[in-house]
Structure formats: structure tokens, C-alpha cells
């Protein structure tokens, strides 16, 4: 029954390959791949027919069948090489790949065929069955590696043209690999594998047919990177190593007598540990990559991979690891090292140690800006090889290397790091894993990466400086607000002291003095509370009559000329606000209008309500302001037109508070005509506004004194308003 199934299986394979050969022959064989596929189909037909003939008539002999099987494997490997040749854009690269892999295949096939021919013709027993099986496994591994690399490197638009042929050939070689590996393990070919082999070959033929029908001229865009060749080499090495381990374990067991099994376990364990050590060894990987670069590529680096790797490292915005450490690892990785030191220029101009990776720093690490090395780097962008320097200092004009660098015993390369045309830093790279031959390509890439990393380091340093400056600026601004409030209190008390000698006998003045002093104490207490607790969510927000407040402020400011007048309706207008805050804001704006208007001018206050809002118009006939002044300076903090006497924050504070309670301040002005400040607030009945959750800064920043002694306030627009006259 087994023989009958084997006959049916291989007969099906022969029929399938015959039909495939006919299908390919009837088409225009324009590509090398088509021709190679036709040859593979014909050879596979002869191979499967030889197995059918052997099952029926006992012929041909083993050597013919063995020869046809080797030729069949070579034909399918030839199909894979044809795919590479048709699809590669880089002819030189394809030539190198075909040369190495093709030579390997030819040497293996010729060796197996020569040995088989000698055994057949001379009746010599050169190789036993196990060695022949190992040769078949090697051919299968070679085919699998090629399939894997073709699939990996084919671009997405071209995979449709190779997926079926890759699946078919991959299945063919994978089945042979498992069949022969099983035979190597158990000492004979499994009848199950052998009987099913023809059926497997027959089942994959439709994949080749579909590929032939669907494919017109869709080349495989085949490229191999250094990493790809490294992985292929590792896979081949692993397969060969495993076969060596299996063969060695078998012979150890046979020759070990009673200790055979124990010795076999010991042998397997030792060699597997050695294999694991090789795989994780960075030194071994570095040497392999150098070997690949020297023998397979014109350029030593895969620049796309290097640039993407550097971009990925520096796109990490966290501080783990710190940026200087990442810079060192990038530079050292370019020359197969993992150690380095970085010096960065300080504010004094010297170069201080920023980071050391895998190199113990000496006691003194600062490089003087006047050292000969720094002057050397300022003149030329050279990378100094310390090994060359120690062997022949004359090559570097007897340059004196600073002790902070020479005290690193494993130092190797000194790299200048430029920011523009200035020397920003110096990097020292430690000894590599393995011997690295440096040439112009190494030096060019290292110089370019050093410049890029210098830009990143300088940008990070600038961000740190900016952050510190912003912190100092925040402290300065807070102090300025406090000084502004203190100046208001001082002005109130100064006015009180100035008038005391004249009115000390006046009871009304005494009452006013007590009230003013009490209010000054309250404002200072608020200021202290603000310093202790900047955020206060419990402002004294309450409904209040805006018309009454405006009338009181007009009466208060009537002592200064021109006296403000209240115009328009006298109806009650209710808004939600902190009475003291709003009083301070409106008093500030009225005082500024008076400061900008000559004594014979006019200042008017008018209230109008519409659409749930009330607008207070503070209009003067002063000197007015330009549009540029309004847009660029009026509400900008710390921009005062009063010189050293003004803080430049009054108008800014006023507008910020009005905005916090839901309103806004608009300004219209014309030089020589006057100005009009429009203070818009939501009505309490239409839109109650709560200031909960707001900061207590305004409470401390806008305390208002009693109407009797409130002094003038400072604002950015005061000087501009005092220069102009007229009525808007």
C-alpha cells in the first residue's frame, strides 16, 4: 500500500510539472525568471518521473536519481537567483550577492556530484549516507535563506509578483529540510515523508502556474542591507552549527561506550552555551558587521539606517538617559565602541566635563580654553586618533594633548564638536570592541553627526537658560506688582503727612486721617496675605450700584483739575464685582484721564446700558494717543512712559480685572483730540458673575484708599494722555 501511495504521489508530481512546463513554454519567455522556472519545471519532471520509474521497473539506479535530485535543487535555487537578477536596481550589488551565494551553491553541488560520480564509477565509498543527507540539508537551508531575503526586501507593490513563487519554493525546500533532518536524527528516511513528498510537490505547482499567469513584467525590487546580510549569515551559520552539533553529538555517543549518553548531553550543553555566547557578544557582532562591510559593500555605513537610528534616539524628549549620554552613545556606536566622554564649553569659555560613559573620569577634568588642543581645533576640523598620536606625534605637529584627555587610559578618538564655526565641545571615544580600520568615510560621518549633536546640545542649553530666565522674570514681575501697590500706599501716607500741619486742628481732617491710615493698614495686610498665599478663591464679590460708585469717584477726583462730570441717566445699574477692586480700577482710569488733560480741558463720565451690559465711557479732551501706542504699549505690562516713576502695570491690571469679571476695556483715541475708555461690564440681573476660583492677586494689587486722600496712580498711557488735549 505504501509503495502504491508513493507511486501515485510521484506520478501526480510528474504530471503537474509536465503541465507547468507546457504552460510556461506556450508563453513568451521574456524574463530570466520565466526561463529559469521553465528549466526548473523540466528538471523536476525528470526527477519525479525517475522515482515513478524506479517504483515500477527498478530503474534508474540510485546515482541517477541522486543526480536528478541535486539538479532539481540547483534549478529551483537558480529561479531565486533569477528573481534577484531581474529585480535588483543595483547591478553591482546583485552581482556580489549572486557571486557569493552562487559560488557557495556551485561548490556544494559540484562536491556532491563529484563524490557521487566517483562512488558510482570507481565503486569507492567516499561518503556515507549521513554525509549526503547533510549536503541535502545545506542545499535546503540555502534555498530557504534566499526565499526569506527575497520576501523581506521586495517592496509592497512588487510582492504580488513574487508571493506565490516564494511560497511554492519555500514549501519545497522546507519540506526537504524537515524530511532530511528527520532522517539524520533517526538514521533513515521516514516512509511517511517520502510517500507524501511527491504529493507536496504536486500541490505547490498551481502556485507557480498562478504566478506565471498573473505576472507580466513586475520586477522584484531586491535590495540587501548590511543588517539583512548579517541575518542571512547568522541563519546559515546557525544551521551549519546545528548540523555540526548533531553530528558531533552522534559520534560522541557512538564512541563513548557506557559514557556515551552522558558525554552527548555534556557536548550538547557546552556547544549550545558557546553558541549563545557568540550571539549575544557585541564584539562578535561588530567583527561580523565590519567583515560584511568590507566584503559586500562599497560604503562602510548604511546611511539610511544610521540616520534613522540617530533620529529615533534624539526624538526621545525625556531625560532618561540624559542628552549628553545619548550623544556619546551615538558617536561611539559609529565606530563600534560603547565608551566616551563629552566636554562642553562653559560660560567662562573653558570646556567642562559634561558626561562620561563607561570611562572613569580622572581627578582634573576641565580643558583650558587656551590649551594648544583648543587652538588646533579652532584652526582645523580634524579627528585625532590617539593610537596614531602616541606612535607618531609628528603626524599631528607635536600637538600637546591636555592631561584631562590623556588621563583616560582607554581613550581613542578625539572629536571636535562645532556649533557653526565655533568649537562648542570636545568628545573622546573609548577603544572599540574589535579592530576598526578608519578611512575618510568614518571621519566624514563622525564629523557630520558631531555637528548635528552639537546643535541639539546647544538647543537644550538654550532651553535651560530660557527656563531660568523665565523663572527670574516671574519673580521680578511679582515684585513689580507689589512695589506698585506699595507706591500707592506711600503716596497716600505722604499726602496725609503733607497736609497734617495745615489741618491738625480740623476734626474732619483727623477723621479722614484715621480712615486713610486704617485703609492703608488693610491694603498692606492684603499685600502680605498675597505674598503668603498668591491664590485666593474667596474674593469679596457682591452686587453693587455702578452709578453710585461712579458718582463717588467723580466727587473724589473733583479736587484735581479738570473735575470729572457725570452725564446721562441716573438710574441704578447693578453689577457683580469686588467693590474695592472695581473702585481701584475705575479710579485709576479717571486719574489717568485727568493726567492727560490740561486744567482747562474736560473729563466726562457716562453710563449706558444695552443687551444685558452696561458701558462706562471715560472721555477726555487730552492729548490723545496713537494707534500704535494703543496696540503695542498701552496694555503691555512693564512698558511705562513715565520713566523711572512708573511701573507700567496699572492699565494692564485694570483690563485684566475687568476681563476676569466678564467685561472688557476698549480704547479709541486720536492725537490732539482726546481719548475715550469704554469699560464694558455684564449687568447683575442679566449675567451674574462669580469670581470664585480667581487669584487673589488683584485684591492685593488694587487696594483703593478712601475718596478723601486717594493719590494719582501710574499707568503706561498717563504720559501720552498728558501730552495731548482736546475732546474726542
Long-range contacts (C-beta under 8 A, 24 or more apart in sequence): 2-191, 2-195, 3-55, 5-195, 6-51, 6-55, 6-194, 6-195, 6-198, 7-52, 7-55, 7-56, 8-198, 9-195, 9-196, 9-197, 9-198, 9-199, 9-202, 10-48, 10-51, 10-52, 10-55, 10-197, 10-198, 11-48, 11-52, 11-198, 12-198, 12-199, 12-202, 13-44, 13-48, 13-198, 13-199, 13-201, 13-202, 13-205, 14-45, 14-48, 14-49, 14-52, 14-198, 15-202, 16-201, 16-202, 16-205, 16-206, 17-41, 17-42, 17-44, 17-45, 17-48, 17-201, 17-205, 18-45, 19-205, 19-209, 20-205, 20-208, 20-209, 20-212, 21-45, 23-209, 23-212, 23-213, 24-212, 27-212, 30-217, 31-82, 31-86, 31-217, 32-82, 32-85, 32-86, 33-79, 33-82, 33-83, 33-86, 33-165, 34-212, 35-82, 36-75, 36-78, 36-79, 36-81, 36-82, 37-79, 37-82, 37-165, 37-208, 37-212, 39-75, 39-78, 40-72, 40-75, 40-76, 40-78, 40-79, 41-208, 43-68, 43-71, 43-72, 43-75, 44-72, 44-75, 44-76, 44-201, 47-71, 47-72, 48-198, 48-201, 51-198, 61-120, 63-116, 63-117, 63-119, 63-120, 66-116, 66-132, 67-113, 67-116, 69-136, 70-109, 70-112, 70-113, 70-116, 70-139, 73-109, 73-136, 73-139, 73-140, 73-143, 73-173, 73-176, 74-105, 74-109, 74-139, 76-143, 76-169, 76-172, 76-173, 77-105, 77-139, 77-142, 77-143, 77-146, 79-165, 79-169, 80-143, 80-146, 80-147, 80-150, 80-169, 81-146, 83-150, 83-162, 83-165, 83-220, 83-222, 84-146, 84-150, 84-220, 84-222, 86-219, 86-220, 87-154, 87-158, 87-219, 87-220, 87-221, 87-222, 88-220, 88-222, 88-223, 89-221, 89-223, 90-223, 92-298, 93-223, 93-224, 93-297, 94-222, 96-296, 97-224, 97-296, 100-296, 101-142, 101-146, 104-142, 105-139, 105-142, 108-135, 108-138, 108-139, 108-142, 109-139, 111-135, 130-184, 130-187, 130-247, 130-250, 133-180, 133-183, 133-184, 134-184, 134-243, 134-247, 136-176, 136-180, 137-177, 137-180, 137-181, 137-184, 137-239, 137-243, 138-239, 138-240, 138-243, 139-173, 139-176, 140-173, 140-174, 140-176, 140-177, 140-180, 141-173, 141-177, 141-235, 141-236, 141-239, 142-236, 143-169, 143-170, 143-172, 143-173, 144-170, 144-173, 144-174, 144-177, 145-232, 145-235, 145-236, 147-173, 148-232, 148-235, 149-224, 149-228, 149-232, 150-220, 150-222, 152-228, 153-221, 153-222, 153-223, 153-224, 153-225, 153-228, 154-220, 154-221, 154-222, 155-221, 158-218, 158-219, 158-220, 158-221, 160-214, 160-218, 161-211, 161-214, 161-215, 161-218, 161-219, 161-220, 162-211, 162-220, 164-207, 164-208, 164-210, 164-211, 164-214, 165-207, 165-208, 165-211, 167-204, 167-207, 168-204, 168-205, 168-207, 168-208, 168-211, 171-200, 171-204, 172-200, 172-201, 172-204, 175-200, 184-243, 184-246, 185-246, 224-296, 225-302, 225-305, 226-289, 226-292, 226-293, 226-296, 226-297, 226-302, 226-305, 227-302, 227-305, 229-292, 229-296, 230-285, 230-288, 230-289, 230-292, 233-288, 233-292, 234-279, 234-288, 238-275, 241-271, 241-275, 244-271, 245-271, 245-272, 245-275, 282-338, 282-433, 283-433, 283-434, 286-336, 286-432, 286-433, 286-434, 287-433, 287-434, 289-336, 290-336, 290-434, 290-436, 290-437, 299-441, 300-439, 300-441, 300-442, 301-334, 301-441, 301-445, 303-445, 306-334, 306-445, 309-333, 310-449, 310-452, 314-453, 314-456, 322-355, 323-456, 323-457, 323-460, 324-354, 324-355, 324-457, 325-355, 325-357, 327-355, 327-427, 327-453, 327-456, 327-457, 328-355, 328-357, 328-427, 329-357, 330-449, 330-453, 331-415, 331-427, 331-429, 331-446, 331-449, 331-450, 331-453, 332-357, 332-429, 332-430, 334-442, 334-445, 334-446, 334-449, 335-412, 335-413, 335-429, 335-432, 335-436, 335-438, 335-442, 335-446, 336-432, 336-433, 336-434, 336-436, 337-412, 337-429, 337-430, 337-431, 337-432, 337-433, 338-430, 338-433, 339-410, 339-429, 339-430, 339-431, 340-427, 340-428, 340-429, 340-430, 341-408, 341-411, 341-427, 341-428, 342-425, 342-426, 342-427, 342-428, 343-367, 343-404, 343-425, 343-426, 343-427, 343-428, 344-424, 344-425, 344-457, 344-461, 345-369, 345-423, 345-424, 345-425, 351-425, 351-426, 353-404, 354-425, 358-430, 359-408, 359-410, 359-411, 359-428, 359-430, 361-408, 362-403, 362-404, 362-407, 362-408, 364-403, 364-404, 364-407, 365-404, 366-404, 367-402, 367-404, 367-405, 367-426, 368-402, 371-400, 371-402, 372-399, 372-400, 373-399, 373-400, 373-401, 373-402, 373-405, 373-414, 373-426, 374-423, 374-426, 377-416, 377-423, 377-426, 378-423, 381-416, 381-418, 381-447, 382-416, 383-413, 383-414, 383-415, 383-416, 383-443, 383-446, 383-447, 384-413, 384-414, 385-412, 385-413, 385-438, 386-411, 386-412, 386-413, 386-414, 387-412, 413-446, 415-446, 415-447, 415-450, 416-450, 417-450, 417-451, 417-453, 417-454, 417-457, 418-450, 418-451, 418-454, 419-451, 419-454, 419-455, 419-458, 424-454, 424-457, 424-458, 425-454, 425-457, 477-637, 477-638, 478-534, 480-637, 480-638, 480-647, 480-649, 481-649, 481-653, 481-697, 481-700, 481-701, 482-527, 482-530, 482-531, 482-700, 483-647, 484-647, 484-649, 484-650, 484-653, 484-701, 484-714, 485-523, 485-527, 485-700, 485-701, 485-702, 485-703, 486-527, 487-647, 487-714, 488-523, 488-703, 488-705, 488-711, 488-713, 489-520, 489-523, 489-524, 489-703, 489-705, 491-711, 491-712, 492-516, 492-519, 492-520, 492-705, 492-709, 492-710, 492-711, 493-517, 493-520, 494-711, 495-709, 495-711, 496-709, 512-706, 512-708, 512-709, 515-706, 515-708, 516-705, 516-706, 516-708, 516-709, 519-703, 519-704, 519-705, 519-706, 520-705, 522-703, 523-700, 523-703, 523-705, 526-699, 526-700, 526-703, 527-700, 527-703, 529-696, 529-700, 530-696, 530-697, 530-699, 530-700, 530-701, 531-700, 533-696, 534-695, 534-696, 534-697, 535-695, 535-696, 536-695, 536-696, 536-699, 537-692, 537-693, 537-694, 537-696, 538-692, 539-578, 539-581, 539-691, 539-692, 539-694, 539-696, 539-698, 539-699, 540-578, 540-579, 540-580, 540-699, 541-576, 541-577, 541-578, 541-661, 541-689, 541-690, 541-691, 541-692, 542-576, 542-577, 542-578, 542-579, 543-574, 543-575, 543-576, 543-684, 544-574, 544-575, 544-576, 544-577, 544-579, 544-582, 545-572, 545-573, 545-574, 546-573, 546-574, 546-575, 546-607, 546-614, 546-616, 546-681, 547-571, 547-572, 547-573, 547-607, 548-572, 549-579, 549-582, 549-583, 549-586, 550-586, 550-605, 550-607, 550-616, 552-707, 553-583, 553-586, 553-587, 553-590, 553-605, 553-707, 554-590, 554-605, 555-707, 556-587, 556-707, 556-708, 556-710, 557-587, 557-590, 557-591, 557-594, 560-591, 560-594, 560-712, 561-594, 561-599, 562-594, 562-597, 562-598, 562-599, 562-600, 562-601, 562-602, 562-603, 563-603, 564-590, 564-593, 564-594, 564-603, 564-604, 564-605, 565-602, 565-603, 565-604, 565-605, 566-604, 566-605, 566-606, 567-604, 567-605, 567-606, 568-606, 568-607, 568-608, 569-607, 569-608, 573-607, 573-609, 573-614, 573-683, 574-683, 574-684, 574-685, 575-614, 575-661, 575-681, 575-682, 575-683, 575-684, 575-689, 576-661, 576-682, 576-684, 576-688, 576-689, 576-690, 577-661, 577-681, 577-689, 577-691, 578-691, 578-698, 578-699, 580-699, 580-702, 580-703, 580-704, 581-657, 581-698, 581-699, 581-702, 582-657, 582-661, 583-704, 584-702, 584-703, 584-704, 585-653, 585-654, 585-657, 585-658, 585-679, 585-702, 586-616, 586-618, 586-679, 587-704, 587-710, 587-713, 588-650, 588-651, 588-653, 588-654, 588-702, 588-713, 588-715, 589-618, 589-654, 589-665, 589-677, 589-679, 590-618, 591-712, 591-713, 592-650, 592-651, 592-713, 592-715, 592-717, 592-718, 592-721, 593-618, 593-619, 593-620, 593-622, 593-675, 593-677, 593-721, 594-620, 594-712, 595-712, 595-718, 595-721, 595-722, 596-620, 596-622, 596-623, 596-624, 596-675, 596-717, 596-718, 596-720, 596-721, 596-722, 596-723, 596-724, 597-621, 597-622, 597-623, 597-674, 597-721, 597-722, 597-725, 598-622, 598-725, 601-674, 601-725, 601-726, 601-727, 602-727, 609-683, 612-682, 612-683, 612-685, 612-686, 612-687, 613-663, 613-680, 613-681, 613-682, 613-683, 613-686, 614-680, 614-681, 614-682, 614-683, 615-678, 615-679, 615-680, 615-681, 616-678, 616-679, 616-681, 617-676, 617-677, 617-678, 617-679, 618-676, 618-677, 618-678, 618-679, 619-674, 619-675, 619-676, 619-677, 619-727, 619-728, 620-674, 620-675, 620-676, 620-721, 620-727, 620-728, 621-673, 621-674, 621-725, 621-726, 621-727, 621-728, 622-674, 622-675, 622-721, 622-722, 622-724, 622-725, 622-726, 623-671, 623-672, 623-674, 623-720, 623-721, 623-722, 623-723, 623-724, 623-725, 623-726, 624-669, 624-670, 624-671, 624-672, 624-673, 624-674, 624-675, 624-720, 624-721, 624-724, 624-726, 624-728, 625-667, 625-669, 625-671, 625-675, 625-717, 625-720, 625-721, 625-724, 626-669, 626-671, 626-720, 627-669, 629-717, 629-720, 630-667, 630-669, 633-716, 634-667, 634-716, 634-717, 635-716, 636-716, 639-716, 640-714, 640-716, 641-716, 641-717, 641-718, 641-719, 641-720, 642-714, 642-716, 642-718, 642-719, 645-714, 646-714, 646-715, 646-716, 646-718, 646-719, 647-714, 648-714, 648-715, 648-716, 650-713, 650-714, 650-715, 650-716, 650-718, 651-715, 651-716, 651-717, 652-716, 653-698, 653-701, 653-702, 654-715, 656-698, 657-698, 657-702, 660-691, 660-694, 660-698, 661-689, 661-691, 662-687, 662-689, 668-728, 669-728, 670-726, 670-728, 671-724, 672-724, 672-725, 672-726, 673-724, 673-726, 673-727, 673-728, 674-724, 674-725, 674-726, 674-727, 674-728, 675-717, 675-721, 675-724, 675-728, 676-728
